Amino acid sequence: MDRDDEQLLRRRVYGTDHDHPGPLPNRDYAELVGGPLDGLLLDITGWTSDEVQTGVALMTELGQFGAGGRALYDPRPGERSRWDWFGDSP
């Protein structure tokens, strides 16, 4: 993988169509840090403070449990736009 490919992957939004993977203007995104989805963006537009504080369990085949598994991410304290990986779940 060359540097351009790496940059493209880093700006991809989790769960988007592969033909249109990039972020859109006027949307709020959190960067996923660490774990199997490292570098992807998560669209949190319209999420309440409670929803953001709860964190997420995102489906991925790349984690410890393979197909059907989930990667767990919580917002970094004081940084709504960066969410840290803290493990995988079946």
N, C-alpha and C positions, 0 to 999 in steps of 0.2 A: 504494500500500500504506500503510495507516495503522499507527500505533504498536502496536495490539493484534495485527494480523497479523504484524508483525515479531517481537514477543515469542513468538508461537505458533511461528513458524518456528525461532527460536533455541532452543527447548526440544524440538525434534523429534529423535528417535533415528534415526540412519542405519540403513536397511534394515528399518524396522518397517512394519507395516500402517498405511495412511493413516487408518484409522478409530480407531486407538489409537497415536498417534505419540509420546506423551510418555514420560518416564522412569518406571521402576517403582521402588518402594521396595526396599531391600536389594540393589541392583545397583551395580556400579562403572562409572562413565562417564568418558570423556575427552572434553573439548571440542575440536572441530576448529577450528583458528585459521588464517584466510587461505584463499586458493584457492577453488575452486568449491563446497566443502562447508562454508564458514565458518559457525560457529555451531551446526552439528549436533553431536549427542552420539554417541559410539561406545561401545557396550556392551563393556567389557573384563572383565567378571565372569569369574573363573576363569582368566584368562590368567596364565601364568608370567612371571617377571621377564625371561627370555630372549625370550619372545614380545612383551612390551611393548617391550623395547629394540630389537627388529628393525623396528618400525614396520609400516605397512600400505600396500597399493595398493588403493584402494577404487574399485569400478566406478562410473562416473558419465557421463552424457551431457552434463554441463555444462562439462567441461574442454576443453582445446585440441584433443583428438582426437575429440570427439563420441561417438556411440554406440560402446560397446565400449572406450572409453578408461578410464584410471584416474587418480585423484588420489593423489599420494604424500604421506603424513604420517608424521612421526617425533615421538616424545615430546620435549617440551621438557626440556632438562637440568635435573634437580632437581625437575621438576613432572610427575609421572605423569598428572595429570588434565588437562593441556593439551598438545595435539599440533599442531605447526606444519607447514603445507604447504610442500613444497620443490619442487614441479613436477608435471607431468603425464606420463603414459606411454601409448603406444598399446595 
